[in-house]
């Protein structure tokens, strides 16, 4: 569950619902055209993973590092930008897994998950 800092609760809940199980890739294409490894990975993502991809794209300029910094700062009791989830350690592990996959396959997961 996302808990925004200020008044955006409805927007974040809407984003969470919209993420759903979309499996569209770049320009609405199926991730199947991107190769079996990418297709299998994207199709196996839970809603928690998909939400992190949406947040990365919409709140962190498409970069994992600022998002990871926010989560780690929150764990350390330092200032942070967004309250993302109660399961911070789980989200960090999810992000690191997706970040590694993106690097290995030279892709951006946001190209394969519906961000609207």
Z-matrix of the N, CA and C atoms (Angstrom, degrees):
N
C 1 1.452
C 2 1.511 1 108.34
N 3 1.286 2 117.11 1 130.45
C 4 1.461 3 122.47 2 178.52
C 5 1.512 4 108.63 3 -87.87
N 6 1.315 5 116.00 4 136.54
C 7 1.442 6 121.28 5 177.66
C 8 1.528 7 108.15 6 -124.34
N 9 1.355 8 117.24 7 93.22
C 10 1.452 9 120.01 8 -177.68
C 11 1.526 10 111.67 9 -68.52
N 12 1.320 11 115.32 10 158.00
C 13 1.456 12 120.45 11 -179.63
C 14 1.519 13 112.40 12 -69.24
N 15 1.319 14 117.50 13 -43.18
C 16 1.464 15 119.99 14 -175.13
C 17 1.515 16 111.59 15 -138.12
N 18 1.296 17 118.24 16 128.88
C 19 1.436 18 128.75 17 165.40
C 20 1.509 19 120.54 18 36.00
N 21 1.301 20 120.78 19 9.44
C 22 1.451 21 121.16 20 -179.64
C 23 1.518 22 111.94 21 -99.82
N 24 1.319 23 117.68 22 16.58
C 25 1.456 24 121.66 23 -175.96
C 26 1.514 25 113.05 24 -52.82
N 27 1.315 26 117.25 25 -46.13
C 28 1.457 27 120.09 26 -178.38
C 29 1.531 28 110.80 27 -64.34
N 30 1.315 29 117.29 28 -40.95
C 31 1.470 30 120.60 29 -179.68
C 32 1.525 31 110.89 30 -64.15
N 33 1.339 32 117.23 31 -43.13
C 34 1.458 33 119.86 32 -179.84
C 35 1.523 34 111.37 33 -68.27
N 36 1.338 35 117.32 34 -37.97
C 37 1.460 36 119.21 35 176.79
C 38 1.518 37 109.80 36 -64.17
N 39 1.335 38 116.52 37 -39.49
C 40 1.458 39 120.71 38 177.79
C 41 1.524 40 109.77 39 -62.60
N 42 1.333 41 117.44 40 -44.40
C 43 1.466 42 120.83 41 178.54
C 44 1.523 43 110.03 42 -58.78
N 45 1.333 44 117.11 43 -43.24
C 46 1.459 45 121.03 44 -178.51
C 47 1.523 46 110.62 45 -62.12
N 48 1.329 47 116.76 46 -40.78
C 49 1.455 48 120.44 47 179.69
C 50 1.522 49 110.85 48 -70.07
N 51 1.316 50 117.37 49 -37.36
C 52 1.452 51 121.26 50 -177.37
C 53 1.518 52 112.55 51 -71.14
N 54 1.322 53 117.23 52 -27.86
C 55 1.458 54 120.09 53 -178.48
C 56 1.514 55 109.61 54 -60.49
N 57 1.320 56 116.54 55 -48.37
C 58 1.451 57 121.83 56 174.76
C 59 1.511 58 113.59 57 42.25
N 60 1.304 59 116.38 58 -134.77
C 61 1.463 60 121.37 59 -177.67
C 62 1.516 61 111.64 60 -121.06
N 63 1.291 62 118.10 61 36.54
C 64 1.451 63 120.71 62 179.86
C 65 1.519 64 109.99 63 -59.70
N 66 1.328 65 115.71 64 141.13
C 67 1.457 66 118.98 65 178.25
C 68 1.522 67 110.84 66 -126.31
N 69 1.305 68 116.61 67 28.79
C 70 1.464 69 120.35 68 179.73
C 71 1.515 70 110.24 69 -84.11
N 72 1.307 71 114.95 70 141.27
C 73 1.448 72 121.21 71 179.48
C 74 1.511 73 110.52 72 -100.25
N 75 1.335 74 117.34 73 -155.70
C 76 1.452 75 120.85 74 -178.93
C 77 1.525 76 111.57 75 -55.90
N 78 1.302 77 115.53 76 135.62
C 79 1.459 78 123.16 77 177.41
C 80 1.520 79 112.25 78 54.17
N 81 1.329 80 116.35 79 33.89
C 82 1.451 81 120.89 80 177.21
C 83 1.510 82 114.66 81 80.52
N 84 1.326 83 118.19 82 4.00
C 85 1.456 84 121.78 83 -179.71
C 86 1.518 85 110.25 84 -77.07
N 87 1.295 86 115.74 85 155.91
C 88 1.457 87 120.40 86 175.69
C 89 1.515 88 109.59 87 -71.49
N 90 1.341 89 117.95 88 144.38
C 91 1.459 90 119.38 89 177.33
C 92 1.521 91 111.67 90 -66.11
N 93 1.345 92 118.10 91 -10.10
C 94 1.453 93 120.08 92 178.31
C 95 1.517 94 111.48 93 -59.57
N 96 1.330 95 118.39 94 -32.15
C 97 1.446 96 122.09 95 178.80
C 98 1.515 97 112.87 96 -71.23
N 99 1.305 98 117.98 97 -11.11
C 100 1.459 99 121.90 98 -177.24
C 101 1.523 100 111.79 99 -91.08
N 102 1.275 101 118.28 100 -2.22
C 103 1.453 102 121.37 101 -177.54
C 104 1.510 103 110.54 102 111.81
N 105 1.320 104 115.32 103 150.70
C 106 1.460 105 120.75 104 -175.30
C 107 1.523 106 112.80 105 -61.75
N 108 1.331 107 118.16 106 -40.27
C 109 1.467 108 120.40 107 -178.42
C 110 1.523 109 110.91 108 -61.46
N 111 1.334 110 116.61 109 -45.62
C 112 1.471 111 120.60 110 179.66
C 113 1.518 112 109.85 111 -66.69
N 114 1.319 113 116.76 112 -45.51
C 115 1.459 114 121.05 113 -179.89
C 116 1.520 115 111.11 114 -58.84
N 117 1.313 116 117.08 115 -48.47
C 118 1.459 117 120.89 116 179.99
C 119 1.524 118 111.38 117 -61.73
N 120 1.323 119 116.28 118 -42.37
C 121 1.458 120 120.69 119 -178.95
C 122 1.523 121 110.31 120 -63.69
N 123 1.319 122 116.98 121 -50.46
C 124 1.473 123 121.59 122 -177.53
C 125 1.522 124 110.64 123 -63.31
N 126 1.317 125 117.22 124 -44.45
C 127 1.463 126 120.14 125 -178.47
C 128 1.521 127 112.48 126 -66.88
N 129 1.324 128 117.36 127 -21.44
C 130 1.452 129 121.06 128 179.62
C 131 1.519 130 114.74 129 -91.69
N 132 1.328 131 117.25 130 0.31
C 133 1.465 132 120.30 131 -177.83
C 134 1.523 133 111.60 132 -72.43
N 135 1.318 134 116.03 133 134.83
C 136 1.466 135 120.91 134 174.74
C 137 1.525 136 108.79 135 -79.42
N 138 1.314 137 115.86 136 171.19
C 139 1.462 138 120.66 137 177.95
C 140 1.529 139 111.28 138 -60.46
N 141 1.346 140 117.47 139 -33.51
C 142 1.459 141 120.08 140 178.82
C 143 1.524 142 111.32 141 -62.55
N 144 1.329 143 116.47 142 -42.22
C 145 1.463 144 120.65 143 177.31
C 146 1.524 145 110.53 144 -65.16
N 147 1.316 146 116.32 145 -46.12
C 148 1.462 147 120.61 146 -178.28
C 149 1.528 148 111.44 147 -61.26
N 150 1.329 149 116.59 148 -38.73
C 151 1.458 150 119.76 149 179.02
C 152 1.525 151 110.40 150 -64.13
N 153 1.317 152 117.30 151 -39.26
C 154 1.467 153 119.63 152 178.19
C 155 1.529 154 110.82 153 -63.32
N 156 1.316 155 117.53 154 -36.78
C 157 1.466 156 120.88 155 177.63
C 158 1.522 157 110.03 156 -65.07
N 159 1.336 158 116.88 157 -43.26
C 160 1.468 159 120.72 158 177.86
C 161 1.525 160 110.09 159 -61.20
N 162 1.324 161 117.25 160 -46.09
C 163 1.464 162 120.56 161 -179.83
C 164 1.519 163 111.31 162 -62.79
N 165 1.320 164 116.59 163 -41.65
C 166 1.468 165 120.35 164 178.04
C 167 1.527 166 109.99 165 -57.51
N 168 1.323 167 115.82 166 -46.89
C 169 1.462 168 120.59 167 -176.92
C 170 1.527 169 112.28 168 -69.95
N 171 1.328 170 117.54 169 -41.67
C 172 1.453 171 120.29 170 -171.59
C 173 1.522 172 114.91 171 -92.65
N 174 1.323 173 118.10 172 -26.22
C 175 1.459 174 119.81 173 -175.89
C 176 1.524 175 114.31 174 -113.34
N 177 1.321 176 116.76 175 -19.75
C 178 1.463 177 119.71 176 -173.93
C 179 1.525 178 112.58 177 -122.89
N 180 1.309 179 117.60 178 23.45
C 181 1.459 180 121.37 179 175.18
C 182 1.513 181 114.24 180 60.61
N 183 1.322 182 117.60 181 27.42
C 184 1.454 183 121.26 182 177.30
C 185 1.523 184 114.43 183 79.78
N 186 1.321 185 118.22 184 11.79
C 187 1.466 186 121.29 185 -176.82
C 188 1.533 187 110.74 186 -114.71
N 189 1.316 188 115.80 187 138.31
C 190 1.464 189 120.78 188 178.55
C 191 1.524 190 112.51 189 -76.42
N 192 1.325 191 118.15 190 -36.85
C 193 1.464 192 120.95 191 -171.49
C 194 1.530 193 114.14 192 -57.83
N 195 1.349 194 119.90 193 -46.26
C 196 1.470 195 118.10 194 178.63
C 197 1.533 196 112.14 195 -62.13
N 198 1.307 197 116.67 196 -33.59
C 199 1.454 198 121.26 197 179.03
C 200 1.534 199 109.88 198 -68.70
N 201 1.328 200 116.36 199 -45.26
C 202 1.465 201 120.33 200 176.59
C 203 1.524 202 110.78 201 -61.71
N 204 1.332 203 116.72 202 -41.00
C 205 1.470 204 120.68 203 177.71
C 206 1.528 205 110.61 204 -58.94
N 207 1.336 206 116.77 205 -44.39
C 208 1.468 207 121.03 206 178.48
C 209 1.528 208 110.98 207 -58.55
N 210 1.317 209 116.13 208 -47.51
C 211 1.462 210 119.88 209 -178.14
C 212 1.521 211 111.43 210 -65.02
N 213 1.313 212 116.59 211 -44.35
C 214 1.471 213 120.07 212 179.76
C 215 1.525 214 111.23 213 -66.25
N 216 1.321 215 117.13 214 -38.55
C 217 1.471 216 120.54 215 176.71
C 218 1.520 217 110.95 216 -63.09
N 219 1.308 218 116.21 217 -39.27
C 220 1.465 219 118.99 218 179.22
C 221 1.524 220 110.04 219 -65.08
N 222 1.322 221 117.13 220 -42.55
C 223 1.469 222 120.16 221 177.69
C 224 1.522 223 111.54 222 -60.98
N 225 1.332 224 116.27 223 -37.02
C 226 1.469 225 121.51 224 -177.36
C 227 1.529 226 112.10 225 -84.30
N 228 1.332 227 117.38 226 -1.10
C 229 1.458 228 120.23 227 -179.51
C 230 1.517 229 113.11 228 77.53
N 231 1.330 230 117.33 229 15.79
C 232 1.467 231 122.22 230 178.39
C 233 1.525 232 109.05 231 -90.37
N 234 1.323 233 116.94 232 167.12
C 235 1.477 234 119.59 233 176.71
C 236 1.531 235 111.37 234 -61.45
N 237 1.304 236 115.28 235 144.54
C 238 1.458 237 121.22 236 179.56
C 239 1.517 238 108.21 237 -142.33
N 240 1.342 239 115.73 238 165.43
C 241 1.462 240 120.61 239 -174.72
C 242 1.521 241 111.68 240 -88.09
N 243 1.323 242 117.60 241 -56.45
C 244 1.456 243 121.32 242 -174.96
C 245 1.526 244 110.10 243 -121.62
N 246 1.326 245 115.37 244 144.25
C 247 1.461 246 120.78 245 170.73
C 248 1.523 247 105.69 246 -88.14
N 249 1.317 248 116.85 247 109.55
C 250 1.462 249 119.30 248 -172.09
C 251 1.529 250 113.83 249 -93.08
N 252 1.313 251 117.79 250 -45.88
C 253 1.456 252 119.31 251 -176.06
C 254 1.513 253 110.05 252 -165.58
N 255 1.310 254 116.34 253 161.29
C 256 1.453 255 120.38 254 176.49
C 257 1.522 256 111.13 255 -75.61
N 258 1.301 257 117.40 256 -23.40
C 259 1.454 258 122.46 257 -177.33
C 260 1.531 259 110.32 258 -97.08
N 261 1.299 260 117.41 259 64.62
C 262 1.466 261 121.85 260 -173.51
C 263 1.520 262 111.90 261 -59.78
N 264 1.302 263 117.28 262 -47.31
C 265 1.467 264 119.42 263 -178.42
C 266 1.526 265 110.86 264 -61.56
N 267 1.317 266 116.96 265 -39.86
C 268 1.465 267 120.33 266 177.29
C 269 1.525 268 110.81 267 -63.08
N 270 1.334 269 116.66 268 -41.93
C 271 1.459 270 119.94 269 179.00
C 272 1.521 271 111.19 270 -65.21
N 273 1.312 272 117.58 271 -39.30
C 274 1.467 273 120.42 272 177.52
C 275 1.526 274 109.87 273 -61.01
N 276 1.328 275 117.00 274 -44.47
C 277 1.465 276 120.27 275 178.80
C 278 1.520 277 111.14 276 -63.47
N 279 1.334 278 117.39 277 -41.10
C 280 1.465 279 120.81 278 178.19
C 281 1.529 280 110.50 279 -61.96
N 282 1.318 281 115.67 280 -46.12
C 283 1.466 282 120.16 281 -178.87
C 284 1.525 283 110.35 282 -62.18
N 285 1.311 284 116.70 283 -45.98
C 286 1.467 285 119.61 284 -179.29
C 287 1.523 286 111.06 285 -62.30
N 288 1.335 287 117.58 286 -37.77
C 289 1.471 288 120.67 287 177.39
C 290 1.528 289 110.60 288 -64.21
N 291 1.345 290 116.34 289 -46.01
C 292 1.468 291 119.36 290 -179.55
C 293 1.524 292 111.08 291 -68.50
N 294 1.316 293 116.91 292 -38.63
C 295 1.465 294 121.19 293 178.75
C 296 1.530 295 109.96 294 -59.94
N 297 1.318 296 116.79 295 -44.71
C 298 1.464 297 121.61 296 178.76
C 299 1.526 298 109.99 297 -62.82
N 300 1.324 299 117.56 298 -44.88
C 301 1.454 300 121.58 299 179.84
C 302 1.525 301 110.89 300 -61.27
N 303 1.341 302 116.54 301 -44.34
C 304 1.471 303 120.52 302 178.68
C 305 1.523 304 110.76 303 -58.71
N 306 1.307 305 116.74 304 -44.43
C 307 1.464 306 121.07 305 -179.21
C 308 1.522 307 110.58 306 -64.86
N 309 1.321 308 116.73 307 -45.70
C 310 1.467 309 120.99 308 -178.55
C 311 1.523 310 112.37 309 -62.39
N 312 1.328 311 117.18 310 -33.48
C 313 1.462 312 121.37 311 -175.05
C 314 1.527 313 112.95 312 -108.58
N 315 1.331 314 116.83 313 4.43
C 316 1.461 315 122.86 314 178.04
C 317 1.537 316 111.22 315 50.38
N 318 1.337 317 115.06 316 52.86
C 319 1.463 318 121.28 317 179.16
C 320 1.516 319 109.23 318 -133.28
N 321 1.330 320 116.03 319 170.18
C 322 1.459 321 123.64 320 170.06
C 323 1.520 322 105.80 321 -118.17
N 324 1.329 323 116.69 322 117.75
C 325 1.463 324 120.81 323 -177.07
C 326 1.526 325 111.78 324 -56.21
N 327 1.319 326 117.63 325 -27.29
C 328 1.468 327 120.86 326 179.79
C 329 1.523 328 111.53 327 -62.67
N 330 1.342 329 117.32 328 -20.59
C 331 1.460 330 120.52 329 176.89
C 332 1.519 331 112.08 330 -75.01
N 333 1.322 332 117.44 331 -11.15
C 334 1.454 333 121.65 332 -174.32
C 335 1.517 334 113.86 333 -118.64
N 336 1.321 335 117.87 334 2.63
C 337 1.462 336 121.96 335 178.46
C 338 1.519 337 107.68 336 -126.64
N 339 1.321 338 116.32 337 133.49
C 340 1.462 339 121.15 338 179.73
C 341 1.526 340 109.30 339 -64.02
N 342 1.319 341 117.24 340 118.91
C 343 1.453 342 122.80 341 -177.04
C 344 1.519 343 113.80 342 -96.35
N 345 1.317 344 117.40 343 1.77
C 346 1.470 345 119.99 344 -177.92
C 347 1.496 346 112.30 345 -89.63
